[in-house]
Amino acid sequence: MADKIKRIPLQSEIIRYIQEYIEENHLKAGDRLPSQGQLIQMMGVSRTSLREAMKTLEARGIIKVRNGKGIYVSEGEGSAIPILLDFTREKERLLDILEVRKVLEKEILRMVIHRAEPEEIQELGEITAVLMEKYHRGEQQTMEDKKFHYTIYRLSHNQVMYEMILSISNVMDRFWEFPLDMEDPFLKSLPLHEKLYQAICEKNVKKAQAINEKLLNAIYQDIRNQR
């Protein structure tokens, strides 16, 4: 069984805490932060969790860990702090939206399979064909990817459900706009679009839902792995 989408990773919460600590205490480049022991006590987290978050902050030039001396705001890198804060918040928003998508799309697929007309399924098939052709040629296919999903939402023939999706479309659209500056995002999920379409054609609700969950989990892992 595919793993469930989890809540916001603890690492992201630790990163946010340290960033906000730097901002709220008006720390500048070269200023010292509390020790690892103090941070562990302040946040109530494990040493392992803190260490992983510190690696991310140091890799992005926010802090500098000096062995035996302490943790410092990186020299000349103060301007990067808001950038990473935005990165962390966007990452969390996208993961939250994936949770919403998993819930809504499971029911939407059931509606599509029971309600969509043959000509509408054919329309989805044409979109899928263009999407897969571009994918196999190594061409950009973000517009077709977006059109594929929004067509499925429309074919549910449930106006309230469709409006619920549209109400979060400003965040949803980030999945097709190279979120988090990802290069060629979600390539692992693209072949699953064709399998999802085939399951819809077969009118196999459970199969379609399982494939869609696998597709969303692949997207989730790509986003979660971004640092």
C-alpha positions as a LaTeX table, in Angstrom:
\begin{tabular}{lrrr}
\hline
Residue & $x$ (\AA) & $y$ (\AA) & $z$ (\AA) \\
\hline
Met1 & 0.00 & 0.00 & 0.00 \\
Ala2 & 1.28 & 3.48 & $-0.87$ \\
Asp3 & 2.42 & 5.67 & 1.98 \\
Lys4 & 0.00 & 8.31 & 3.18 \\
Ile5 & 0.89 & 11.95 & 2.71 \\
Lys6 & 2.26 & 13.16 & 6.02 \\
Arg7 & 1.95 & 16.43 & 7.86 \\
Ile8 & 4.50 & 19.23 & 7.62 \\
Pro9 & 7.94 & 17.71 & 8.29 \\
Leu10 & 9.47 & 18.56 & 11.66 \\
Gln11 & 12.59 & 19.77 & 9.86 \\
Ser12 & 10.59 & 22.55 & 8.19 \\
Glu13 & 9.20 & 23.62 & 11.57 \\
Ile14 & 12.72 & 23.79 & 13.02 \\
Ile15 & 13.96 & 25.81 & 10.05 \\
Arg16 & 11.08 & 28.24 & 10.44 \\
Tyr17 & 11.74 & 28.57 & 14.20 \\
Ile18 & 15.43 & 29.40 & 13.68 \\
Gln19 & 14.67 & 31.86 & 10.88 \\
Glu20 & 12.09 & 33.64 & 12.98 \\
Tyr21 & 14.50 & 33.69 & 15.94 \\
Ile22 & 17.10 & 35.42 & 13.76 \\
Glu23 & 14.56 & 37.96 & 12.50 \\
Glu24 & 12.86 & 38.66 & 15.84 \\
Asn25 & 16.19 & 39.15 & 17.64 \\
His26 & 17.54 & 41.32 & 14.80 \\
Leu27 & 20.64 & 39.17 & 14.43 \\
Lys28 & 23.10 & 40.24 & 11.77 \\
Ala29 & 25.85 & 38.45 & 9.88 \\
Gly30 & 28.42 & 37.19 & 12.37 \\
Asp31 & 26.06 & 37.22 & 15.36 \\
Arg32 & 25.93 & 34.08 & 17.47 \\
Leu33 & 22.83 & 31.93 & 17.90 \\
Pro34 & 22.00 & 29.82 & 20.97 \\
Ser35 & 23.96 & 26.58 & 21.25 \\
Gln36 & 22.59 & 23.31 & 19.89 \\
Gly37 & 21.78 & 22.23 & 23.44 \\
Gln38 & 19.87 & 25.45 & 24.09 \\
Leu39 & 17.98 & 25.17 & 20.77 \\
Ile40 & 17.01 & 21.58 & 21.56 \\
Gln41 & 15.63 & 22.72 & 24.92 \\
Met42 & 13.88 & 25.76 & 23.43 \\
Met43 & 12.13 & 23.76 & 20.70 \\
Gly44 & 11.72 & 20.41 & 22.44 \\
Val45 & 13.17 & 18.43 & 19.52 \\
Ser46 & 15.78 & 15.70 & 19.20 \\
Arg47 & 19.44 & 16.34 & 18.41 \\
Thr48 & 19.07 & 14.36 & 15.16 \\
Ser49 & 16.15 & 16.50 & 13.94 \\
Leu50 & 18.00 & 19.70 & 14.78 \\
Arg51 & 21.16 & 18.49 & 13.06 \\
Glu52 & 19.29 & 17.80 & 9.80 \\
Ala53 & 17.67 & 21.25 & 9.85 \\
Met54 & 21.03 & 22.88 & 10.56 \\
Lys55 & 22.53 & 21.13 & 7.52 \\
Thr56 & 19.82 & 22.65 & 5.33 \\
Leu57 & 20.29 & 26.13 & 6.82 \\
Glu58 & 24.06 & 25.92 & 6.43 \\
Ala59 & 23.82 & 24.59 & 2.85 \\
Arg60 & 21.69 & 27.60 & 1.94 \\
Gly61 & 24.11 & 30.07 & 3.50 \\
Ile62 & 21.91 & 31.13 & 6.39 \\
Ile63 & 24.08 & 29.95 & 9.27 \\
Lys64 & 27.65 & 28.78 & 9.83 \\
Val65 & 28.41 & 26.05 & 12.36 \\
Arg66 & 31.91 & 26.44 & 13.79 \\
Asn67 & 33.03 & 23.32 & 15.61 \\
Gly68 & 33.75 & 24.05 & 19.23 \\
Lys69 & 32.75 & 27.70 & 18.86 \\
Gly70 & 29.03 & 27.77 & 18.16 \\
Ile71 & 26.43 & 28.64 & 15.52 \\
Tyr72 & 26.57 & 31.99 & 13.73 \\
Val73 & 24.57 & 33.91 & 11.15 \\
Ser74 & 26.57 & 33.55 & 7.95 \\
Glu75 & 28.76 & 36.49 & 6.95 \\
Gly76 & 27.19 & 38.53 & 4.17 \\
Glu77 & 24.21 & 36.20 & 3.80 \\
Gly78 & 21.58 & 38.02 & 5.84 \\
Ser79 & 19.53 & 38.82 & 2.74 \\
Ala80 & 19.05 & 35.10 & 2.09 \\
Ile81 & 16.97 & 34.59 & 5.24 \\
Pro82 & 13.63 & 35.88 & 3.84 \\
Ile83 & 14.24 & 33.86 & 0.67 \\
Leu84 & 14.55 & 30.60 & 2.58 \\
Leu85 & 11.58 & 31.53 & 4.74 \\
Asp86 & 9.49 & 31.98 & 1.58 \\
Phe87 & 10.86 & 28.67 & 0.25 \\
Thr88 & 9.81 & 26.86 & 3.43 \\
Arg89 & 6.33 & 28.40 & 3.47 \\
Glu90 & 5.72 & 27.62 & $-0.20$ \\
Lys91 & 6.86 & 24.04 & 0.33 \\
Glu92 & 4.42 & 23.67 & 3.22 \\
Arg93 & 1.57 & 25.21 & 1.20 \\
Leu94 & 2.16 & 22.77 & $-1.64$ \\
Leu95 & 2.19 & 19.80 & 0.73 \\
Asp96 & $-1.04$ & 21.04 & 2.33 \\
Ile97 & $-2.66$ & 21.33 & $-1.10$ \\
Leu98 & $-1.58$ & 17.78 & $-1.93$ \\
Glu99 & $-3.49$ & 16.59 & 1.14 \\
Val100 & $-6.58$ & 18.41 & $-0.14$ \\
Arg101 & $-6.10$ & 17.01 & $-3.63$ \\
Lys102 & $-5.88$ & 13.46 & $-2.33$ \\
Val103 & $-9.20$ & 13.81 & $-0.52$ \\
Leu104 & $-11.07$ & 15.60 & $-3.32$ \\
Glu105 & $-9.65$ & 13.71 & $-6.29$ \\
Lys106 & $-10.53$ & 10.32 & $-4.83$ \\
Glu107 & $-14.23$ & 11.24 & $-4.94$ \\
Ile108 & $-13.88$ & 13.19 & $-8.20$ \\
Leu109 & $-12.55$ & 10.10 & $-10.00$ \\
Arg110 & $-15.50$ & 8.07 & $-8.81$ \\
Met111 & $-17.85$ & 10.74 & $-10.18$ \\
Val112 & $-16.00$ & 10.95 & $-13.50$ \\
Ile113 & $-16.15$ & 7.20 & $-14.08$ \\
His114 & $-19.89$ & 7.08 & $-13.33$ \\
Arg115 & $-20.94$ & 10.33 & $-15.01$ \\
Ala116 & $-18.65$ & 11.31 & $-17.89$ \\
Glu117 & $-20.02$ & 10.82 & $-21.39$ \\
Pro118 & $-18.05$ & 8.84 & $-24.02$ \\
Glu119 & $-17.21$ & 12.00 & $-25.98$ \\
Glu120 & $-15.87$ & 13.61 & $-22.79$ \\
Ile121 & $-13.64$ & 10.60 & $-22.12$ \\
Gln122 & $-12.43$ & 10.94 & $-25.70$ \\
Glu123 & $-11.60$ & 14.59 & $-25.03$ \\
Leu124 & $-9.53$ & 13.52 & $-22.04$ \\
Gly125 & $-7.86$ & 10.90 & $-24.23$ \\
Glu126 & $-6.80$ & 13.51 & $-26.76$ \\
Ile127 & $-5.26$ & 15.63 & $-24.01$ \\
Thr128 & $-3.49$ & 12.56 & $-22.63$ \\
Ala129 & $-2.09$ & 11.69 & $-26.06$ \\
Val130 & $-0.55$ & 15.16 & $-26.53$ \\
Leu131 & 0.79 & 15.10 & $-22.95$ \\
Met132 & 2.50 & 11.74 & $-23.43$ \\
Glu133 & 3.85 & 12.62 & $-26.88$ \\
Lys134 & 5.54 & 15.71 & $-25.46$ \\
Tyr135 & 6.81 & 13.73 & $-22.47$ \\
His136 & 8.40 & 11.05 & $-24.68$ \\
Arg137 & 9.98 & 13.73 & $-26.90$ \\
Gly138 & 11.40 & 15.46 & $-23.85$ \\
Glu139 & 9.39 & 18.62 & $-24.54$ \\
Gln140 & 7.78 & 20.92 & $-22.01$ \\
Gln141 & 4.26 & 19.65 & $-21.22$ \\
Thr142 & 3.17 & 21.67 & $-18.19$ \\
Met143 & 0.12 & 23.16 & $-19.93$ \\
Glu144 & $-1.11$ & 19.73 & $-21.03$ \\
Asp145 & $-0.48$ & 18.34 & $-17.54$ \\
Lys146 & $-2.58$ & 21.11 & $-16.01$ \\
Lys147 & $-5.30$ & 20.69 & $-18.65$ \\
Phe148 & $-5.42$ & 16.94 & $-17.96$ \\
His149 & $-6.23$ & 17.43 & $-14.28$ \\
Tyr150 & $-8.65$ & 20.33 & $-14.69$ \\
Thr151 & $-10.53$ & 18.37 & $-17.36$ \\
Ile152 & $-10.96$ & 15.50 & $-14.91$ \\
Tyr153 & $-12.30$ & 17.95 & $-12.33$ \\
Arg154 & $-14.80$ & 19.31 & $-14.86$ \\
Leu155 & $-15.93$ & 15.83 & $-15.94$ \\
Ser156 & $-17.08$ & 15.08 & $-12.39$ \\
His157 & $-20.23$ & 17.04 & $-13.30$ \\
Asn158 & $-20.42$ & 18.30 & $-9.74$ \\
Gln159 & $-20.38$ & 22.08 & $-9.74$ \\
Val160 & $-19.70$ & 22.43 & $-6.02$ \\
Met161 & $-16.74$ & 20.05 & $-6.20$ \\
Tyr162 & $-15.42$ & 21.88 & $-9.25$ \\
Glu163 & $-15.78$ & 25.25 & $-7.52$ \\
Met164 & $-13.94$ & 23.90 & $-4.48$ \\
Ile165 & $-10.99$ & 23.04 & $-6.71$ \\
Leu166 & $-11.14$ & 26.44 & $-8.42$ \\
Ser167 & $-11.18$ & 28.18 & $-5.03$ \\
Ile168 & $-7.65$ & 26.95 & $-4.39$ \\
Ser169 & $-6.49$ & 27.20 & $-8.00$ \\
Asn170 & $-4.07$ & 30.05 & $-7.22$ \\
Val171 & $-2.03$ & 27.60 & $-5.14$ \\
Met172 & $-2.85$ & 24.57 & $-7.32$ \\
Asp173 & $-1.36$ & 26.30 & $-10.34$ \\
Arg174 & 2.06 & 26.35 & $-8.66$ \\
Phe175 & 2.34 & 22.64 & $-9.46$ \\
Trp176 & 2.64 & 23.58 & $-13.14$ \\
Glu177 & 4.93 & 26.59 & $-12.68$ \\
Phe178 & 8.20 & 24.92 & $-11.65$ \\
Pro179 & 7.53 & 25.24 & $-7.91$ \\
Leu180 & 10.48 & 25.84 & $-5.60$ \\
Asp181 & 12.60 & 26.49 & $-8.72$ \\
Met182 & 12.55 & 22.75 & $-9.47$ \\
Glu183 & 14.04 & 21.75 & $-12.81$ \\
Asp184 & 11.77 & 19.41 & $-14.80$ \\
Pro185 & 9.54 & 18.69 & $-11.78$ \\
Phe186 & 7.46 & 15.57 & $-11.26$ \\
Leu187 & 8.90 & 13.50 & $-14.13$ \\
Lys188 & 8.23 & 10.29 & $-12.20$ \\
Ser189 & 4.53 & 11.09 & $-12.04$ \\
Leu190 & 4.03 & 11.77 & $-15.75$ \\
Pro191 & 3.79 & 8.15 & $-17.04$ \\
Leu192 & 1.05 & 7.59 & $-14.47$ \\
His193 & $-1.23$ & 10.03 & $-16.30$ \\
Glu194 & $-1.64$ & 7.58 & $-19.17$ \\
Lys195 & $-2.32$ & 4.72 & $-16.75$ \\
Leu196 & $-4.89$ & 6.86 & $-14.95$ \\
Tyr197 & $-6.65$ & 7.63 & $-18.21$ \\
Gln198 & $-6.72$ & 3.91 & $-19.10$ \\
Ala199 & $-8.25$ & 3.08 & $-15.72$ \\
Ile200 & $-10.94$ & 5.72 & $-16.32$ \\
Cys201 & $-11.66$ & 4.17 & $-19.73$ \\
Glu202 & $-11.97$ & 0.76 & $-18.04$ \\
Lys203 & $-14.41$ & 2.33 & $-15.55$ \\
Asn204 & $-12.35$ & 0.82 & $-12.75$ \\
Val205 & $-12.83$ & 3.17 & $-9.81$ \\
Lys206 & $-10.46$ & 1.48 & $-7.35$ \\
Lys207 & $-7.70$ & 1.16 & $-9.93$ \\
Ala208 & $-8.03$ & 4.81 & $-10.95$ \\
Gln209 & $-7.98$ & 5.96 & $-7.32$ \\
Ala210 & $-4.89$ & 3.83 & $-6.58$ \\
Ile211 & $-3.01$ & 5.16 & $-9.60$ \\
Asn212 & $-3.93$ & 8.73 & $-8.73$ \\
Glu213 & $-2.73$ & 8.24 & $-5.16$ \\
Lys214 & 0.57 & 6.88 & $-6.50$ \\
Leu215 & 0.82 & 9.90 & $-8.81$ \\
Leu216 & 0.26 & 12.37 & $-5.98$ \\
Asn217 & 2.68 & 10.52 & $-3.72$ \\
Ala218 & 5.37 & 10.84 & $-6.39$ \\
Ile219 & 4.76 & 14.59 & $-6.53$ \\
Tyr220 & 4.83 & 14.73 & $-2.73$ \\
Gln221 & 8.21 & 13.05 & $-2.55$ \\
Asp222 & 9.67 & 15.39 & $-5.20$ \\
Ile223 & 8.55 & 18.43 & $-3.22$ \\
Arg224 & 9.55 & 17.06 & 0.15 \\
Asn225 & 13.06 & 16.27 & $-1.13$ \\
Gln226 & 13.64 & 19.87 & $-2.17$ \\
Arg227 & 16.10 & 21.68 & 0.08 \\
\hline
\end{tabular}
